Structure formats: structure tokens, C-alpha cells
Amino acid sequence: MENLSEEHSLVAILENPNYIINIGTTIRIINALGVDALLVVDRQKRLEDNLDAIRRRKSILKHSNGAIKHTKVKVFQTTEDCLAFLQKNGFTSVGTSPHHICKKQLKLNESKLTFPKLAIWFGDESKGLSATAIKHCDYCLTIPMKGKKWRV
């Protein structure tokens, strides 16, 4: 998946996920939502660079409920490599963060994200997105969560 084709216009990025099983769960969710591909920044080098090897990994296969068989996945070792790939392929990056440290903050239910190529970033389970990712995102998106009020 060196170059994403024109049909790949919506990608999700997981930046340094702590748990492999969460990659499988994310694959199941993005597949159901019609996201074209998952890019994973894997600083800890726990994932293979080969898509077939990732598809055979039992924990990912199980937690994706088999959706990995139909989902394109590309692995990067650094956030900078992923950002360069997205820029080269003409994507607009949107980070998910409730913090006011982005170029422009949007609320999901109030935004109209209509870009030809859109990359949505999700950070690790404990710290969220890195400062590097947030700095390079064109927008940050706050996703309202039921049951807990976030300050924005």
C-alpha cells in the first residue's frame, strides 16, 4: 500500500497503541464504518511490516471478528514517517483531541469535514495523541462522549 489509490479517501491512524487487541477492535469498527485503511504507528515494533503476517496474527484476527481479512493495514515505525506518507498522498489530517492545542478545534456534531482525502488520528489509550501528531494535524476533532462531560 505504498500509494493509496483514488478509492482510498478515508483512513484511520492509531498512534502507538498500547494493546494489540485494541488494533483488532479498531479494525472491526473502521471496517463497519467504511474506512478504507488503517495506518498504525508502532514505535514498539510489535507488528509485522507484512500485511499477510498481520492478517494471520491470532489476537488481531479474533478481536477484529475476521474484518482484518478485508482491511488494508500499513505499519510505520514513527509518527513522522506516517505524516510524510499522508502528506505525499494528499491527505488532510484530523486529530482526535479534546485539548485546545490544535490549529483549529472542531466538534464532530458541528463540523463538516468534506475533504477529498481525510486521515483521522487516534492516540494511545493512556496519553492520547503525541505533540508531534497534534502539531501537524490541520484540525482537531472533539467527539462528544455520552456519560462524561469533557471541557473544551
Backbone as CSV, one residue per row, in Angstrom:
resi,resn,N_x,N_y,N_z,CA_x,CA_y,CA_z,C_x,C_y,C_z
1,MET,0.839,-1.178,0.000,0.000,0.000,0.000,0.887,1.245,0.000
2,GLU,1.916,1.215,-0.837,2.834,2.353,-0.878,2.092,3.637,-1.237
3,ASN,1.305,3.596,-2.298,0.488,4.746,-2.651,-0.970,4.353,-2.509
4,LEU,-1.721,5.158,-1.805,-3.146,4.900,-1.692,-3.789,5.335,-2.995
5,SER,-4.654,4.505,-3.536,-5.304,4.840,-4.792,-6.412,5.862,-4.561
6,GLU,-6.989,6.348,-5.638,-8.059,7.343,-5.540,-9.242,6.826,-4.732
7,GLU,-9.453,5.508,-4.745,-10.576,4.953,-3.991,-10.337,5.002,-2.477
8,HIS,-9.098,5.197,-2.072,-8.779,5.305,-0.649,-8.796,6.769,-0.257
9,SER,-9.934,7.196,0.275,-10.065,8.605,0.607,-10.270,8.846,2.099
10,LEU,-10.457,7.780,2.880,-10.661,7.919,4.311,-9.834,6.858,5.031
11,VAL,-8.877,7.322,5.832,-8.042,6.391,6.583,-8.062,6.775,8.060
12,ALA,-7.857,5.772,8.905,-7.721,5.992,10.344,-6.281,5.673,10.720
13,ILE,-5.764,6.416,11.674,-4.402,6.186,12.163,-4.470,5.918,13.655
14,LEU,-3.834,4.843,14.089,-3.625,4.565,15.508,-2.173,4.880,15.800
15,GLU,-1.951,5.822,16.700,-0.587,6.200,17.038,-0.173,5.507,18.338
16,ASN,0.758,4.608,18.215,1.355,3.894,19.346,0.336,3.237,20.286
17,PRO,-0.510,2.364,19.747,-1.466,1.684,20.633,-0.738,0.817,21.650
18,ASN,-1.251,0.802,22.873,-0.625,0.024,23.942,-0.932,-1.464,23.859
19,TYR,-2.094,-1.811,23.317,-2.545,-3.192,23.350,-2.887,-3.680,21.943
20,ILE,-2.287,-4.784,21.540,-2.518,-5.362,20.212,-3.995,-5.658,20.004
21,ILE,-4.686,-6.131,21.044,-6.103,-6.470,20.861,-6.920,-5.238,20.472
22,ASN,-6.493,-4.049,20.887,-7.217,-2.839,20.506,-7.075,-2.550,19.011
23,ILE,-6.002,-3.014,18.408,-5.855,-2.871,16.958,-6.933,-3.699,16.267
24,GLY,-7.142,-4.917,16.742,-8.191,-5.771,16.173,-9.567,-5.154,16.335
25,THR,-9.851,-4.631,17.509,-11.150,-3.997,17.758,-11.327,-2.779,16.861
26,THR,-10.285,-1.990,16.703,-10.347,-0.815,15.830,-10.614,-1.229,14.392
27,ILE,-9.971,-2.290,13.944,-10.189,-2.783,12.582,-11.654,-3.152,12.376
28,ARG,-12.242,-3.824,13.350,-13.659,-4.205,13.245,-14.534,-2.958,13.125
29,ILE,-14.254,-1.947,13.934,-15.072,-0.729,13.928,-14.900,0.054,12.628
30,ILE,-13.661,0.276,12.196,-13.462,1.075,10.978,-13.997,0.351,9.756
31,ASN,-13.907,-0.971,9.752,-14.453,-1.744,8.641,-15.959,-1.541,8.562
32,ALA,-16.633,-1.565,9.713,-18.083,-1.361,9.750,-18.472,0.055,9.334
33,LEU,-17.597,1.032,9.596,-17.886,2.427,9.271,-17.477,2.817,7.854
34,GLY,-16.862,1.900,7.113,-16.485,2.185,5.739,-15.162,2.902,5.567
35,VAL,-14.311,2.872,6.583,-12.982,3.473,6.474,-12.136,2.573,5.565
36,ASP,-11.374,3.198,4.668,-10.659,2.454,3.640,-9.432,1.695,4.128
37,ALA,-8.729,2.217,5.129,-7.486,1.584,5.573,-7.140,2.054,6.983
38,LEU,-6.327,1.247,7.660,-5.802,1.602,8.975,-4.295,1.743,8.874
39,LEU,-3.792,2.876,9.325,-2.353,3.090,9.426,-2.013,3.015,10.902
40,VAL,-0.956,2.282,11.235,-0.569,2.107,12.629,0.859,2.594,12.816
41,VAL,1.036,3.543,13.731,2.376,3.953,14.138,2.740,3.038,15.296
42,ASP,3.740,2.195,15.063,4.116,1.155,16.027,5.552,1.374,16.479
43,ARG,5.726,2.325,17.351,7.069,2.677,17.848,7.745,1.495,18.539
44,GLN,6.941,0.621,19.142,7.500,-0.523,19.872,7.836,-1.706,18.964
45,LYS,7.537,-1.585,17.685,7.854,-2.616,16.685,7.257,-3.975,17.050
46,ARG,5.973,-3.965,17.428,5.302,-5.214,17.783,4.559,-5.824,16.602
47,LEU,4.334,-5.031,15.557,3.627,-5.530,14.381,4.594,-5.831,13.246
48,GLU,4.222,-6.787,12.441,4.996,-7.128,11.255,4.763,-6.062,10.184
49,ASP,5.711,-5.912,9.266,5.551,-4.991,8.145,4.730,-5.623,7.023
50,ASN,4.490,-6.900,7.116,3.822,-7.666,6.073,2.342,-7.823,6.404
51,LEU,1.457,-7.382,5.502,0.023,-7.441,5.743,-0.471,-8.871,5.935
52,ASP,0.074,-9.813,5.170,-0.351,-11.212,5.334,-0.023,-11.729,6.734
53,ALA,1.139,-11.359,7.260,1.515,-11.779,8.618,0.589,-11.149,9.659
54,ILE,0.231,-9.881,9.448,-0.700,-9.216,10.368,-2.056,-9.915,10.318
55,ARG,-2.484,-10.289,9.127,-3.789,-10.952,8.969,-3.820,-12.330,9.625
56,ARG,-2.672,-12.961,9.768,-2.608,-14.281,10.410,-2.445,-14.195,11.920
57,ARG,-2.179,-13.041,12.429,-1.965,-12.883,13.872,-3.262,-13.169,14.629
58,LYS,-3.234,-14.165,15.506,-4.452,-14.661,16.150,-5.188,-13.596,16.942
59,SER,-4.467,-12.766,17.711,-5.147,-11.763,18.543,-5.863,-10.721,17.683
60,ILE,-5.262,-10.329,16.573,-5.893,-9.349,15.688,-7.064,-9.987,14.949
61,LEU,-6.876,-11.199,14.476,-7.945,-11.915,13.783,-9.163,-12.078,14.691
62,LYS,-8.916,-12.498,15.922,-10.010,-12.727,16.877,-10.751,-11.434,17.215
63,HIS,-10.020,-10.381,17.583,-10.659,-9.149,18.048,-11.217,-8.294,16.917
64,SER,-10.831,-8.593,15.694,-11.430,-7.892,14.551,-12.643,-8.662,14.027
65,ASN,-12.927,-9.816,14.636,-14.015,-10.694,14.169,-13.859,-11.027,12.686
66,GLY,-12.617,-11.165,12.258,-12.319,-11.526,10.871,-12.244,-10.349,9.917
67,ALA,-12.563,-9.143,10.371,-12.549,-7.969,9.483,-11.152,-7.671,8.954
68,ILE,-10.107,-8.141,9.626,-8.739,-7.925,9.143,-8.543,-8.513,7.745
69,LYS,-9.312,-9.542,7.419,-9.202,-10.175,6.096,-9.587,-9.208,4.976
70,HIS,-10.367,-8.168,5.311,-10.882,-7.238,4.302,-10.401,-5.813,4.514
71,THR,-9.419,-5.636,5.379,-8.970,-4.290,5.735,-7.495,-4.121,5.392
72,LYS,-7.191,-3.019,4.734,-5.800,-2.702,4.427,-5.165,-2.079,5.670
73,VAL,-3.948,-2.530,5.987,-3.213,-2.024,7.144,-1.793,-1.716,6.698
74,LYS,-1.287,-0.554,7.088,0.100,-0.187,6.821,0.726,0.231,8.143
75,VAL,1.941,-0.246,8.389,2.638,-0.002,9.653,3.791,0.981,9.433
76,PHE,3.913,1.930,10.360,5.012,2.893,10.370,5.715,2.800,11.715
77,GLN,7.022,3.020,11.725,7.770,2.989,12.982,7.746,4.325,13.704
78,THR,7.499,5.421,12.970,7.486,6.734,13.611,6.290,7.553,13.129
79,THR,5.880,8.483,13.949,4.810,9.410,13.592,5.230,10.248,12.393
80,GLU,6.491,10.659,12.368,6.998,11.474,11.262,6.906,10.735,9.929
81,ASP,7.210,9.433,9.921,7.092,8.642,8.682,5.645,8.586,8.209
82,CYS,4.725,8.414,9.131,3.303,8.363,8.788,2.832,9.718,8.247
83,LEU,3.235,10.794,8.912,2.866,12.132,8.462,3.399,12.403,7.053
84,ALA,4.622,12.004,6.780,5.212,12.206,5.456,4.434,11.413,4.395
85,PHE,4.050,10.184,4.732,3.263,9.349,3.825,1.920,10.022,3.499
86,LEU,1.255,10.535,4.526,-0.043,11.175,4.318,0.101,12.443,3.485
87,GLN,1.115,13.223,3.768,1.339,14.456,3.011,1.627,14.135,1.542
88,LYS,2.465,13.140,1.309,2.809,12.725,-0.051,1.566,12.305,-0.833
89,ASN,0.598,11.725,-0.131,-0.601,11.216,-0.780,-1.790,12.182,-0.699
90,GLY,-1.560,13.417,-0.247,-2.567,14.465,-0.313,-3.683,14.400,0.708
91,PHE,-3.408,13.847,1.894,-4.429,13.738,2.932,-4.454,14.968,3.831
92,THR,-5.635,15.324,4.299,-5.829,16.311,5.356,-5.895,15.529,6.659
93,SER,-5.066,15.891,7.631,-5.023,15.165,8.901,-5.896,15.845,9.950
94,VAL,-6.687,15.015,10.635,-7.558,15.476,11.707,-7.242,14.636,12.937
95,GLY,-6.840,15.299,14.006,-6.545,14.595,15.246,-7.772,14.574,16.145
96,THR,-7.905,13.520,16.911,-8.985,13.468,17.894,-8.382,13.857,19.238
97,SER,-8.788,15.014,19.714,-8.250,15.511,20.975,-9.192,16.556,21.549
98,PRO,-9.468,16.481,22.846,-10.315,17.493,23.467,-9.537,18.728,23.921
99,HIS,-8.267,18.805,23.606,-7.423,19.886,24.110,-7.329,21.036,23.111
100,HIS,-7.113,22.239,23.618,-7.010,23.436,22.781,-5.580,23.683,22.320
101,ILE,-4.945,22.703,21.771,-3.566,22.906,21.329,-3.432,22.676,19.827
102,CYS,-4.545,22.658,19.135,-4.534,22.404,17.700,-4.667,23.710,16.919
103,LYS,-4.374,23.607,15.628,-4.528,24.764,14.756,-5.976,25.236,14.738
104,LYS,-6.892,24.273,14.639,-8.314,24.600,14.633,-9.076,23.469,15.292
105,GLN,-9.911,23.793,16.245,-10.677,22.806,17.007,-12.096,22.715,16.447
106,LEU,-12.578,21.495,16.234,-13.930,21.265,15.742,-14.656,20.292,16.653
107,LYS,-15.973,20.394,16.709,-16.785,19.389,17.387,-17.416,18.520,16.309
108,LEU,-17.381,17.212,16.496,-17.864,16.288,15.483,-19.274,16.630,15.022
109,ASN,-20.174,16.885,15.963,-21.562,17.125,15.606,-21.807,18.499,14.983
110,GLU,-20.802,19.369,14.980,-20.949,20.702,14.394,-20.067,20.898,13.165
111,SER,-19.257,19.929,12.825,-18.291,20.106,11.740,-18.806,19.534,10.433
112,LYS,-18.216,20.026,9.367,-18.499,19.490,8.033,-17.150,19.180,7.396
113,LEU,-16.615,18.017,7.732,-15.315,17.614,7.216,-15.504,16.979,5.841
114,THR,-15.372,17.788,4.828,-15.576,17.303,3.466,-14.314,17.529,2.651
115,PHE,-13.305,16.747,2.930,-12.055,16.827,2.200,-11.949,15.607,1.292
116,PRO,-11.327,15.739,0.126,-11.214,14.588,-0.777,-10.475,13.405,-0.157
117,LYS,-9.484,13.690,0.680,-8.725,12.636,1.356,-8.579,13.034,2.815
118,LEU,-9.102,12.199,3.695,-9.145,12.545,5.108,-8.478,11.450,5.936
119,ALA,-7.588,11.858,6.831,-6.899,10.940,7.745,-7.264,11.341,9.167
120,ILE,-7.882,10.420,9.905,-8.309,10.711,11.270,-7.395,9.979,12.244
121,TRP,-6.751,10.737,13.116,-5.763,10.236,14.064,-6.388,9.921,15.417
122,PHE,-6.000,8.773,15.987,-6.383,8.381,17.337,-5.113,8.055,18.108
123,GLY,-4.995,8.573,19.312,-3.802,8.361,20.119,-3.870,7.110,20.958
124,ASP,-2.811,6.889,21.726,-2.779,5.684,22.574,-3.807,5.802,23.695
125,GLU,-4.050,4.680,24.328,-5.140,4.558,25.284,-4.938,5.372,26.561
126,SER,-3.713,5.723,26.894,-3.493,6.445,28.147,-3.137,7.924,27.947
127,LYS,-2.349,8.244,26.940,-1.869,9.618,26.780,-2.494,10.359,25.606
128,GLY,-3.175,9.655,24.731,-3.742,10.299,23.551,-2.686,10.540,22.486
129,LEU,-2.945,11.496,21.628,-2.020,11.803,20.531,-0.759,12.487,21.035
130,SER,0.321,12.234,20.332,1.588,12.894,20.666,1.539,14.360,20.250
131,ALA,2.416,15.148,20.830,2.528,16.560,20.460,2.897,16.701,18.989
132,THR,3.706,15.787,18.474,4.106,15.818,17.062,2.896,15.644,16.159
133,ALA,2.066,14.666,16.463,0.872,14.433,15.641,-0.058,15.639,15.688
134,ILE,-0.315,16.137,16.886,-1.237,17.268,17.035,-0.707,18.492,16.300
135,LYS,0.584,18.736,16.410,1.194,19.894,15.752,0.993,19.857,14.241
136,HIS,1.006,18.658,13.665,0.907,18.528,12.216,-0.504,18.278,11.700
137,CYS,-1.470,18.120,12.597,-2.856,17.952,12.156,-3.422,19.308,11.725
138,ASP,-4.188,19.298,10.655,-4.827,20.510,10.169,-5.963,20.949,11.094
139,TYR,-6.598,19.977,11.735,-7.709,20.218,12.651,-7.624,19.212,13.793
140,CYS,-8.268,19.537,14.898,-8.510,18.563,15.955,-10.012,18.465,16.145
141,LEU,-10.456,17.272,16.379,-11.869,16.975,16.471,-12.206,16.495,17.868
142,THR,-13.179,17.140,18.478,-13.690,16.697,19.758,-14.915,15.836,19.472
143,ILE,-14.917,14.637,19.994,-16.039,13.729,19.816,-16.781,13.668,21.141
144,PRO,-17.988,14.242,21.198,-18.728,14.216,22.460,-18.977,12.773,22.920
145,MET,-18.763,12.541,24.202,-18.945,11.193,24.752,-20.134,11.209,25.699
146,LYS,-20.988,10.252,25.549,-22.146,10.120,26.435,-21.661,9.674,27.807
147,GLY,-22.249,10.233,28.833,-21.930,9.798,30.182,-20.793,10.542,30.845
148,LYS,-20.006,11.286,30.087,-18.920,12.052,30.689,-18.800,13.376,29.965
149,LYS,-18.731,14.423,30.684,-18.621,15.757,30.078,-17.150,16.151,29.999
150,TRP,-16.692,16.504,28.813,-15.323,16.954,28.587,-15.312,18.462,28.480
151,ARG,-14.331,19.064,29.063,-14.148,20.506,28.907,-13.399,20.753,27.613
152,VAL,-13.879,21.691,26.841,-13.239,22.039,25.566,-12.887,23.489,25.556
